[in-house]
Amino acid sequence: MLSNGLIISLLILLLLLYLKWIVFVLMLPVIRLVRARNRQHTTVYPESGNELNSIPPPLTNAKKKRGLLGQLKRYVGGYIRYADFQTGLIPSHHVRDFLYRHVWLVDMAPKSIIYWGAEIRASEKLHIGEGTIIGDKALLDARNGIEIGKNVNFSSNVHIYTEQHDHRDPDFRCNSDKSFRVRIGDRAWIGPNVTILHSVTIGEGAVVAAGAVVTKDVAPYTLVAGIPAKKIGDRTRDLRYEFPGEPVPFY
């Protein structure tokens, strides 16, 4: 027979081991509420007049004091960022897909796959087309919108940024707008360790070689490589493949 003390100790140990996930589950309705609210609203900063989908600009010393509500929002925002990472580490496609679609509000078409370790900023502004594969450890910064077509293939460690600070701004603000959106056409192939910067359109069937940094539009059915990415070849236009939407289990 186990003693009462041992039983209590085991219960406390289990609680500590799973406390992270208990809090995670309890916070899911809050995360969904915030994502839904952000989908409906954007922030306009009167200093620039631009419509932004990003974190607020750095505050001056005069504005750094926060009340209790401001501190609460800060901690909730930080937890949501943390929960984004934790979602990407769950070893189940079924669970991750449910959370991405119904809590994080990612617009995922049927047969689309997001592999392990993804970080998705402003997930409610991300569209993933049917049959598209997002490789492991992707960073998708959708604060100004990312639109990915059908049967697109992302290799590992693809980074897409639709937001950045303005180095010319005296307050280092993010003076961006919806023109910073990134679009990727059907059957494009984005190689490993590729970085795609804001305001870029990658055409249908295009290929971006490993390690490239894309700063300008890529024409359909072209092959680009390098830093910055430049055309080095062409791809056949006779593309017929469709990915079946069958992910590697657990990964």
Backbone bond lengths (Angstrom), bond angles and torsions (degrees), N, CA, C in turn:
res aa  C-N    CA-C-N  psi(-1)  N-CA   C-N-CA  omega(-1)  CA-C   N-CA-C  phi
1 M - - - 1.465 - - 1.532 109.79 -
2 L 1.306 115.27 135.35 1.457 119.69 176.90 1.519 109.54 -81.00
3 S 1.303 115.91 139.37 1.447 119.92 177.57 1.526 110.17 -72.86
4 N 1.337 115.57 157.57 1.458 120.38 178.15 1.527 111.33 -59.58
5 G 1.324 116.10 -37.86 1.461 120.01 179.59 1.520 111.89 -63.54
6 L 1.351 116.25 -41.83 1.462 119.95 179.80 1.521 110.98 -66.96
7 I 1.338 116.43 -40.12 1.462 120.71 178.15 1.523 110.59 -61.61
8 I 1.332 116.32 -45.11 1.467 120.48 179.13 1.519 110.52 -62.92
9 S 1.331 116.70 -41.35 1.466 120.56 179.30 1.524 111.15 -62.34
10 L 1.348 116.19 -42.24 1.466 119.61 178.60 1.522 111.50 -64.84
11 L 1.343 116.25 -39.78 1.460 119.91 178.34 1.524 111.54 -63.66
12 I 1.317 116.28 -41.73 1.473 120.54 177.85 1.525 110.26 -64.11
13 L 1.333 116.71 -41.36 1.462 120.90 178.88 1.526 111.01 -61.96
14 L 1.340 116.75 -44.87 1.468 120.32 178.51 1.526 110.98 -63.33
15 L 1.333 116.02 -39.91 1.457 119.99 178.52 1.527 110.91 -61.25
16 L 1.347 116.34 -44.36 1.461 119.99 -179.96 1.528 111.36 -65.30
17 L 1.348 115.07 -38.62 1.464 118.90 -179.08 1.529 111.91 -66.17
18 Y 1.324 116.43 -35.07 1.457 119.90 -173.84 1.526 113.09 -109.78
19 L 1.334 117.38 6.31 1.459 120.30 -177.96 1.530 111.06 -59.03
20 K 1.323 116.38 -39.98 1.468 120.39 -179.66 1.524 110.86 -55.99
21 W 1.350 115.97 -43.82 1.457 119.60 -176.84 1.516 111.69 -78.95
22 I 1.336 117.40 -27.38 1.464 119.89 174.36 1.525 109.93 -63.75
23 V 1.329 115.83 -47.23 1.467 120.38 177.35 1.523 110.06 -62.75
24 F 1.331 116.65 -40.85 1.461 121.66 179.61 1.532 110.88 -56.98
25 V 1.329 116.81 -48.59 1.461 121.02 -179.55 1.527 110.69 -64.29
26 L 1.317 116.91 -42.19 1.465 120.33 -179.65 1.528 111.87 -64.28
27 M 1.327 116.89 -28.88 1.461 120.90 -177.88 1.523 113.82 -86.98
28 L 1.332 118.69 -8.22 1.463 120.79 -177.40 1.534 113.26 -56.65
29 P 1.334 119.74 -44.33 1.477 117.88 177.75 1.523 112.79 -61.61
30 V 1.331 117.18 -35.12 1.466 120.56 178.34 1.526 110.21 -66.64
31 I 1.333 116.65 -43.37 1.463 120.67 179.43 1.526 110.34 -60.52
32 R 1.333 116.33 -45.63 1.464 119.13 -179.62 1.524 111.41 -63.27
33 L 1.310 116.95 -39.83 1.461 121.34 178.97 1.523 110.71 -61.59
34 V 1.327 116.93 -44.61 1.466 121.03 179.81 1.523 110.62 -65.72
35 R 1.337 117.25 -43.93 1.467 120.03 179.25 1.526 110.94 -61.87
36 A 1.334 117.46 -43.23 1.459 120.99 179.75 1.521 111.24 -64.54
37 R 1.314 116.72 -40.43 1.466 120.59 178.43 1.517 110.61 -64.40
38 N 1.331 117.22 -41.85 1.458 120.34 -179.88 1.522 112.10 -68.10
39 R 1.331 116.42 -29.15 1.468 119.27 177.38 1.523 110.81 -64.99
40 Q 1.319 116.47 -32.89 1.463 121.02 -176.41 1.516 113.52 -88.41
41 H 1.321 116.61 -22.25 1.460 119.42 -173.01 1.526 110.89 -127.17
42 T 1.310 114.89 144.81 1.459 121.96 168.90 1.510 107.82 -120.48
43 T 1.310 115.84 167.60 1.453 121.13 -176.92 1.517 109.72 -108.14
44 V 1.325 117.32 132.02 1.449 121.56 176.49 1.521 108.50 -112.18
45 Y 1.321 116.13 123.21 1.451 121.09 177.44 1.522 108.60 -96.24
46 P 1.326 117.96 118.14 1.463 120.18 -174.10 1.521 113.04 -61.52
47 E 1.339 117.95 -23.82 1.462 119.05 -179.48 1.526 111.68 -61.97
48 S 1.345 117.45 -36.11 1.449 120.16 -176.12 1.521 112.77 -109.66
49 G 1.359 116.82 -23.25 1.450 119.71 -176.24 1.506 113.02 75.71
50 N 1.332 118.54 4.16 1.453 121.68 -177.72 1.519 110.79 -88.41
51 E 1.312 115.19 149.57 1.451 121.53 176.31 1.521 107.71 -90.34
52 L 1.308 116.88 119.74 1.454 121.16 -172.29 1.515 111.15 -117.95
53 N 1.337 114.64 151.83 1.465 121.62 176.04 1.515 108.83 -124.45
54 S 1.291 118.18 39.65 1.451 121.30 -169.57 1.514 110.72 -128.77
55 I 1.317 113.94 -179.59 1.449 119.52 172.21 1.517 108.59 -68.15
56 P 1.338 118.07 153.79 1.450 120.08 -179.71 1.522 111.42 -62.89
57 P 1.334 117.17 157.25 1.458 120.17 178.43 1.514 110.89 -68.16
58 P 1.340 117.47 161.42 1.465 119.57 178.06 1.517 111.09 -57.16
59 L 1.312 115.86 142.23 1.453 120.54 -178.57 1.522 111.35 -88.72
60 T 1.320 116.39 147.30 1.451 120.30 173.22 1.521 108.49 -74.96
61 N 1.321 116.58 168.33 1.464 120.60 -178.38 1.518 111.92 -58.91
62 A 1.335 116.55 -31.52 1.458 120.08 -177.77 1.524 112.50 -71.70
63 K 1.339 117.47 -16.99 1.458 120.41 -174.63 1.521 112.95 -110.04
64 K 1.313 118.80 6.41 1.453 120.60 -172.16 1.520 113.83 -77.12
65 K 1.320 118.30 -19.17 1.460 120.13 -178.22 1.528 109.31 -71.42
66 R 1.330 116.06 131.82 1.452 121.73 -179.31 1.522 109.48 -123.17
67 G 1.327 115.49 144.70 1.446 120.36 173.30 1.511 110.41 -81.52
68 L 1.320 115.42 -176.09 1.465 120.93 -179.06 1.527 110.95 -61.19
69 L 1.339 117.33 -42.80 1.462 120.62 179.62 1.522 110.84 -64.06
70 G 1.331 116.73 -40.20 1.463 119.86 177.80 1.519 112.58 -62.77
71 Q 1.330 115.57 -40.54 1.466 119.57 177.42 1.521 111.19 -65.43
72 L 1.343 116.41 -39.87 1.457 120.12 179.01 1.527 110.43 -62.12
73 K 1.326 117.27 -45.76 1.463 121.20 178.35 1.531 110.83 -61.09
74 R 1.309 115.90 -37.95 1.469 120.35 179.51 1.527 110.85 -62.88
75 Y 1.342 116.44 -44.34 1.466 119.93 -178.80 1.527 111.17 -71.35
76 V 1.337 117.28 -38.48 1.468 119.52 176.93 1.530 109.81 -63.37
77 G 1.329 116.69 -43.21 1.452 119.90 177.64 1.514 112.59 -61.13
78 G 1.328 116.32 -40.72 1.459 119.94 177.34 1.508 111.99 -65.71
79 Y 1.334 116.74 -38.64 1.469 118.83 179.04 1.520 110.92 -66.77
80 I 1.320 117.27 -39.39 1.466 120.09 178.91 1.522 109.97 -61.49
81 R 1.315 117.38 -39.38 1.471 120.25 176.42 1.539 110.22 -63.12
82 Y 1.314 116.58 -41.63 1.461 121.45 177.28 1.520 110.98 -64.02
83 A 1.347 117.12 -42.86 1.457 121.36 -179.52 1.521 111.71 -64.73
84 D 1.322 116.96 -30.50 1.467 120.78 175.25 1.525 110.27 -59.05
85 F 1.338 117.13 -47.66 1.464 121.06 176.88 1.532 110.93 -60.78
86 Q 1.332 116.78 -44.48 1.465 120.34 -177.13 1.523 111.71 -63.86
87 T 1.328 117.51 -36.21 1.464 120.52 177.69 1.518 110.75 -60.18
88 G 1.322 116.75 -42.12 1.455 120.63 -179.53 1.505 114.21 -66.93
89 L 1.335 118.01 -16.23 1.463 122.03 -177.76 1.530 113.21 -97.44
90 I 1.332 117.22 -3.71 1.472 119.82 179.62 1.530 109.15 -68.80
91 P 1.340 119.21 124.22 1.466 121.48 -173.66 1.526 113.63 -82.27
92 S 1.327 116.75 50.39 1.464 120.97 178.80 1.520 108.54 -153.51
93 H 1.335 116.61 121.17 1.460 119.97 177.50 1.528 111.04 -66.37
94 H 1.320 117.45 -36.26 1.462 120.35 -178.87 1.526 110.60 -62.34
95 V 1.332 116.58 -45.68 1.462 120.28 -179.23 1.522 110.26 -68.72
96 R 1.348 116.96 -46.49 1.459 119.90 -179.79 1.526 111.33 -60.54
97 D 1.332 117.19 -44.95 1.463 119.79 -179.26 1.523 111.62 -61.86
98 F 1.336 116.41 -40.69 1.461 119.32 177.78 1.530 110.40 -60.95
99 L 1.316 116.31 -46.21 1.461 120.01 -179.04 1.524 111.36 -66.37
100 Y 1.338 117.70 -43.79 1.467 119.85 179.85 1.530 111.28 -60.86
101 R 1.339 116.43 -41.39 1.464 119.72 -175.77 1.525 113.00 -77.88
102 H 1.335 116.73 -42.16 1.464 120.00 -167.36 1.533 114.11 -106.70
103 V 1.307 118.07 -15.19 1.464 120.91 176.77 1.524 110.47 -111.29
104 W 1.331 116.51 -52.21 1.470 120.61 179.99 1.525 112.18 -81.51
105 L 1.336 117.35 -12.65 1.464 124.06 174.69 1.530 113.32 61.41
106 V 1.326 116.57 35.82 1.461 120.85 170.40 1.528 108.30 -70.13
107 D 1.324 117.19 134.43 1.462 121.91 177.85 1.528 108.11 -83.78
108 M 1.334 116.35 86.93 1.460 123.18 -176.90 1.520 110.19 -103.66
109 A 1.325 116.59 119.44 1.462 120.65 176.78 1.523 109.85 -75.05
110 P 1.334 118.18 165.21 1.472 120.62 177.39 1.523 111.78 -57.23
111 K 1.328 115.63 149.68 1.466 125.21 177.18 1.532 113.41 68.02
112 S 1.320 118.65 6.79 1.469 119.86 175.20 1.517 109.60 -82.01
113 I 1.329 115.92 150.00 1.466 122.58 -173.69 1.524 109.32 -132.00
114 I 1.327 116.07 133.64 1.465 121.63 169.77 1.520 106.93 -118.52
115 Y 1.320 116.13 116.10 1.458 119.64 -177.12 1.529 111.36 -82.30
116 W 1.306 114.40 179.77 1.469 125.21 -169.82 1.531 112.04 -58.43
117 G 1.325 115.26 143.06 1.454 121.62 167.81 1.511 116.26 82.10
118 A 1.326 118.67 18.39 1.465 120.53 -178.91 1.526 111.09 -71.97
119 E 1.338 115.07 146.39 1.461 122.32 168.84 1.520 106.80 -119.56
120 I 1.332 116.53 122.42 1.464 121.23 -176.03 1.522 108.73 -123.80
121 R 1.307 116.12 113.82 1.461 120.99 178.24 1.531 108.97 -94.80
122 A 1.332 116.54 134.50 1.471 121.93 -176.67 1.526 109.48 54.50
123 S 1.314 116.08 56.99 1.465 122.79 -173.39 1.520 112.73 -58.06
124 E 1.319 118.17 -27.87 1.465 120.95 -178.82 1.528 112.51 -68.80
125 K 1.328 118.01 -9.39 1.465 122.01 179.16 1.526 111.88 -108.68
126 L 1.341 116.18 20.09 1.469 121.58 179.26 1.518 109.87 -109.50
127 H 1.339 116.74 127.46 1.468 122.48 174.27 1.519 109.00 -116.11
128 I 1.336 116.64 129.15 1.462 122.71 178.72 1.518 107.95 -122.68
129 G 1.342 116.85 122.29 1.449 121.81 -175.45 1.517 113.62 -76.69
130 E 1.318 115.79 169.63 1.456 122.97 -176.67 1.526 111.63 -61.34
131 G 1.332 115.89 134.25 1.454 121.79 176.66 1.512 115.33 76.85
132 T 1.308 118.13 3.53 1.466 120.70 -177.68 1.523 111.00 -78.30
133 I 1.328 116.04 142.92 1.463 123.24 -179.82 1.520 109.02 -115.44
134 I 1.323 116.06 120.89 1.467 122.09 174.23 1.520 107.56 -101.07
135 G 1.326 117.41 113.04 1.456 121.78 -176.23 1.516 113.08 -67.53
136 D 1.333 115.20 170.88 1.465 120.46 -174.77 1.519 112.10 -65.00
137 K 1.327 114.52 150.59 1.466 125.62 175.53 1.528 112.80 58.47
138 A 1.330 115.71 38.13 1.463 120.27 175.18 1.528 109.93 -76.65
139 L 1.330 115.62 147.95 1.461 121.84 171.63 1.525 106.79 -120.04
140 L 1.324 115.64 111.71 1.464 121.58 -176.11 1.525 108.36 -115.92
141 D 1.307 116.06 100.27 1.461 122.10 -179.52 1.526 107.92 -90.81
142 A 1.331 116.28 94.23 1.465 121.23 -173.31 1.519 112.82 -98.00
143 R 1.312 118.34 23.79 1.463 119.60 -174.50 1.522 113.13 -60.84
144 N 1.320 117.85 -27.49 1.458 121.01 173.17 1.522 112.05 -113.14
145 G 1.337 117.20 13.75 1.450 121.83 173.62 1.515 114.27 101.17
146 I 1.333 116.29 131.23 1.472 123.14 171.64 1.523 107.08 -130.14
147 E 1.336 116.21 126.91 1.460 121.99 178.16 1.526 108.42 -119.43
148 I 1.321 116.64 115.49 1.466 122.62 -177.82 1.524 107.96 -114.47
149 G 1.335 116.57 129.19 1.452 121.87 -174.68 1.520 113.57 -77.47
150 K 1.332 116.02 -159.72 1.457 123.07 -176.01 1.524 111.40 -88.33
151 N 1.335 115.77 144.73 1.469 122.88 174.13 1.526 112.92 54.49
152 V 1.315 114.91 35.06 1.469 121.51 173.38 1.521 108.20 -83.06
153 N 1.330 116.46 144.84 1.460 120.57 178.97 1.523 109.72 -120.72
154 F 1.332 116.20 118.91 1.461 122.36 171.80 1.520 107.99 -100.81
155 S 1.319 117.85 127.23 1.455 120.78 170.62 1.530 109.20 -79.74
156 S 1.329 117.22 -170.49 1.466 121.14 -176.06 1.522 112.11 -69.26
157 N 1.330 115.42 148.93 1.472 123.19 169.35 1.524 113.48 62.21
158 V 1.311 118.05 37.70 1.460 121.09 174.20 1.525 109.13 -82.09
159 H 1.317 116.62 130.77 1.459 122.25 179.79 1.525 109.44 -118.04
160 I 1.335 116.60 128.16 1.460 121.84 175.67 1.517 108.48 -124.03
161 Y 1.333 116.05 128.95 1.458 121.59 -179.45 1.526 109.66 -120.87
162 T 1.338 116.35 127.13 1.460 120.14 174.88 1.525 111.53 -113.71
163 E 1.293 117.15 10.09 1.469 121.84 -177.83 1.511 109.18 -142.22
164 Q 1.315 116.68 144.57 1.457 120.23 173.38 1.519 109.21 -159.69
165 H 1.321 115.85 156.78 1.452 121.12 174.68 1.526 109.77 -74.41
166 D 1.309 115.50 149.86 1.459 121.93 178.20 1.522 108.74 -91.66
167 H 1.337 116.53 110.95 1.469 119.99 -176.45 1.521 111.83 -67.57
168 R 1.333 117.61 -15.71 1.474 120.73 179.14 1.515 112.24 -88.06
169 D 1.318 118.11 -13.51 1.452 121.85 -176.38 1.526 110.20 -79.31
170 P 1.321 119.12 130.93 1.474 120.66 -178.18 1.519 113.61 -63.34
171 D 1.344 117.19 -24.00 1.464 121.21 177.70 1.520 112.44 -102.96
172 F 1.360 117.58 9.63 1.467 122.98 176.15 1.521 111.58 56.15
173 R 1.350 116.70 38.16 1.450 121.36 -179.28 1.529 111.65 -77.93
174 C 1.332 115.00 166.27 1.469 122.36 174.49 1.528 107.81 -95.85
175 N 1.307 116.58 88.66 1.462 121.03 -176.64 1.524 110.63 -86.79
176 S 1.313 115.49 65.21 1.454 121.28 -175.69 1.524 110.35 -111.26
177 D 1.340 115.12 171.59 1.460 121.36 174.68 1.520 108.01 -150.61
178 K 1.319 117.19 -168.99 1.461 120.73 -175.43 1.526 112.96 -67.06
179 S 1.337 117.14 -15.03 1.468 118.88 176.80 1.527 111.71 -68.46
180 F 1.320 117.97 -11.37 1.468 122.08 178.04 1.533 111.97 -79.62
181 R 1.310 117.44 -0.65 1.466 122.20 -179.85 1.528 111.14 -59.10
182 V 1.331 116.35 147.61 1.468 122.92 175.61 1.524 108.48 -111.67
183 R 1.340 115.59 134.80 1.467 122.25 178.65 1.526 109.31 -124.99
184 I 1.322 115.75 137.50 1.467 121.71 179.76 1.521 107.86 -129.48
185 G 1.346 116.88 124.21 1.450 122.09 -174.32 1.517 113.52 -78.29
186 D 1.327 115.59 169.59 1.463 122.69 -178.78 1.532 111.36 -57.40
187 R 1.323 115.37 141.78 1.465 124.55 174.01 1.538 113.57 58.98
188 A 1.307 116.70 22.16 1.466 118.38 169.65 1.527 108.86 -71.94
189 W 1.320 115.50 153.56 1.469 121.09 177.57 1.515 107.60 -125.23
190 I 1.332 115.61 118.29 1.461 122.28 -179.82 1.523 107.69 -106.13
191 G 1.315 117.32 114.55 1.454 122.28 -174.16 1.516 113.73 -72.39
192 P 1.343 117.26 174.97 1.466 121.13 -177.46 1.521 112.53 -66.33
193 N 1.329 114.61 145.87 1.475 122.52 175.25 1.520 112.69 61.46
194 V 1.313 117.49 29.28 1.463 122.10 176.74 1.524 109.34 -86.19
195 T 1.327 116.44 141.33 1.460 123.04 173.02 1.518 108.95 -116.26
196 I 1.325 116.49 126.77 1.457 122.26 177.63 1.524 107.97 -115.21
197 L 1.321 116.77 123.00 1.460 121.04 -177.74 1.526 110.71 -93.15
198 H 1.305 115.66 173.74 1.463 121.72 -170.94 1.535 112.84 -64.19
199 S 1.317 115.07 159.56 1.465 124.23 173.85 1.517 113.67 67.26
200 V 1.325 117.46 23.79 1.461 122.15 -176.99 1.522 110.36 -105.41
201 T 1.340 115.20 140.00 1.461 122.12 169.63 1.521 108.43 -117.68
202 I 1.312 115.92 125.56 1.468 121.56 176.74 1.522 107.16 -106.37
203 G 1.325 115.68 120.46 1.448 120.85 -171.09 1.512 114.28 -71.79
204 E 1.313 114.94 168.36 1.463 122.62 179.68 1.525 111.31 -56.86
205 G 1.319 116.54 133.32 1.449 121.68 175.27 1.510 115.95 72.18
206 A 1.325 118.48 4.55 1.466 120.93 -178.74 1.528 110.59 -72.42
207 V 1.343 115.96 156.77 1.456 122.50 177.95 1.524 108.46 -124.92
208 V 1.327 116.04 129.33 1.462 121.73 175.22 1.517 107.39 -110.75
209 A 1.323 116.76 116.81 1.464 121.84 -173.90 1.519 111.70 -70.58
210 A 1.321 115.66 159.82 1.465 123.04 -176.22 1.525 111.75 -53.63
211 G 1.323 115.80 135.53 1.457 121.86 173.75 1.505 115.62 78.99
212 A 1.330 118.74 2.56 1.461 121.00 -177.54 1.526 111.02 -72.96
213 V 1.328 115.27 154.79 1.462 122.53 172.33 1.521 106.97 -118.67
214 V 1.330 115.56 113.24 1.465 121.02 -174.19 1.522 109.11 -95.44
215 T 1.323 116.32 118.22 1.462 121.96 -178.57 1.519 112.48 -114.90
216 K 1.340 116.94 -13.59 1.468 121.40 -178.83 1.525 109.37 -135.26
217 D 1.331 115.71 166.76 1.460 121.24 -179.08 1.531 111.38 -58.08
218 V 1.336 114.71 146.87 1.466 122.26 177.56 1.523 107.69 -113.97
219 A 1.305 117.27 124.63 1.462 121.51 -177.48 1.526 110.80 -67.96
220 P 1.322 118.22 153.71 1.469 121.15 178.11 1.524 112.27 -58.07
221 Y 1.315 115.88 142.62 1.469 124.64 173.62 1.537 112.90 58.80
222 T 1.320 116.52 31.34 1.459 120.31 173.75 1.519 109.87 -112.03
223 L 1.310 116.23 158.19 1.463 123.82 176.43 1.514 107.67 -111.17
224 V 1.339 116.59 123.98 1.457 121.00 179.93 1.526 109.44 -122.23
225 A 1.323 115.38 154.14 1.467 121.08 -179.75 1.511 108.79 -156.20
226 G 1.350 115.31 161.49 1.457 120.65 172.21 1.511 114.01 99.26
227 I 1.337 114.88 179.88 1.462 124.25 179.86 1.526 108.51 -129.46
228 P 1.329 118.34 107.13 1.473 126.95 -6.55 1.529 110.51 -73.12
229 A 1.337 116.21 159.84 1.460 120.51 -175.56 1.525 111.16 -65.17
230 K 1.354 114.88 134.67 1.466 121.53 176.84 1.525 109.27 -134.80
231 K 1.319 115.89 156.12 1.459 120.88 -178.14 1.520 110.97 -66.21
232 I 1.351 115.77 131.45 1.460 120.60 175.64 1.532 111.60 -125.69
233 G 1.327 116.63 -2.90 1.461 118.07 -179.53 1.515 111.43 179.45
234 D 1.347 114.70 -174.94 1.458 121.95 -179.96 1.525 109.82 -124.96
235 R 1.317 115.59 158.50 1.461 122.12 177.59 1.530 109.30 -116.62
236 T 1.288 117.05 148.58 1.460 119.93 176.85 1.525 111.13 -58.47
237 R 1.318 115.66 144.73 1.460 120.86 176.40 1.531 111.78 -89.09
238 D 1.309 117.04 -5.33 1.460 121.35 -178.44 1.523 109.62 -89.51
239 L 1.316 116.14 69.90 1.458 122.66 -178.80 1.521 108.94 -106.15
240 R 1.334 116.30 125.26 1.459 120.30 -176.02 1.531 113.20 -125.44
241 Y 1.342 117.73 -6.97 1.461 119.48 -172.03 1.525 111.83 -68.30
242 E 1.322 113.87 148.26 1.459 122.29 173.61 1.526 108.19 -135.45
243 F 1.334 117.37 124.75 1.451 120.47 -178.25 1.537 109.69 -74.63
244 P 1.350 116.47 137.27 1.475 120.43 -171.99 1.515 115.20 -80.55
245 G 1.334 117.96 -9.11 1.467 118.34 -179.61 1.511 113.59 75.29
246 E 1.344 117.06 38.43 1.457 122.10 179.29 1.526 109.01 -115.98
247 P 1.331 118.03 92.05 1.468 120.53 -174.83 1.528 113.00 -73.78
248 V 1.323 115.57 159.79 1.454 121.16 170.47 1.524 108.68 -67.58
249 P 1.327 119.83 125.21 1.469 120.87 -176.75 1.542 112.67 -57.80
250 F 1.299 115.44 145.00 1.475 125.76 176.98 1.527 112.80 71.84
251 Y 1.317 118.63 -19.13 1.458 121.94 -170.17 1.532 110.93 -106.22
